[in-house]
Amino acid sequence: MIPKLPTLALAGLVLGLSGCGNDLRTYETPLFRLGTGYNAKEACSCIFVSERTEEDCQEWLRVSPDVARFKVDHEAKTVTSKALGGAKTVVAYVDEREGCIMVD
């Protein structure tokens, strides 16, 4: 017989509180850092590689919920993306061959 859902949930809670599987709750890269990295890299590629307008790229990268926003420095050819919780990623355009790379 398959245990009912409340029984499975209780078993999961007990295992979680007992310390089993603690490694499942930790990440090397926080989730918001992944979000800002994706946002900055895609914005950089959109603007400097595909040569689209910043407005086009804002629309293309819009997600719900909107947790990361980017700012473009056209002179330095960098894109900085920030998210809730203070996560930040900076990506720079290198050249046609290399495209955009993460610098911070």
ZIKAMO-V462358 format. One record per backbone hydrogen bond with DSSP energy under -1.0 kcal/mol. NH is the residue of the N-H (numbers start at 0). CO is the residue of the C=O. Records with the same first field share a line. If there is no record, write none. Layout:
BEGIN
NH: CO + CO
END
This chain:
BEGIN
7: 3
8: 4
9: 5
10: 6
11: 7
12: 8
13: 9
14: 10
15: 11
16: 12
17: 13
19: 14
21: 18
23: 20
24: 21
33: 29
34: 30
35: 31
36: 32
37: 33
38: 34
39: 35
40: 36
41: 37
42: 38
43: 39
44: 40
45: 41
46: 42
47: 43
48: 44
49: 44
51: 45
56: 52
57: 53
58: 54
59: 55
60: 56
66: 64
68: 81
70: 79
72: 77
76: 72
77: 72
78: 90
79: 70
80: 88
81: 68
82: 86
83: 66
85: 82
88: 80
90: 78
91: 100
92: 76
93: 98
98: 94
100: 91
102: 89
103: 89
END
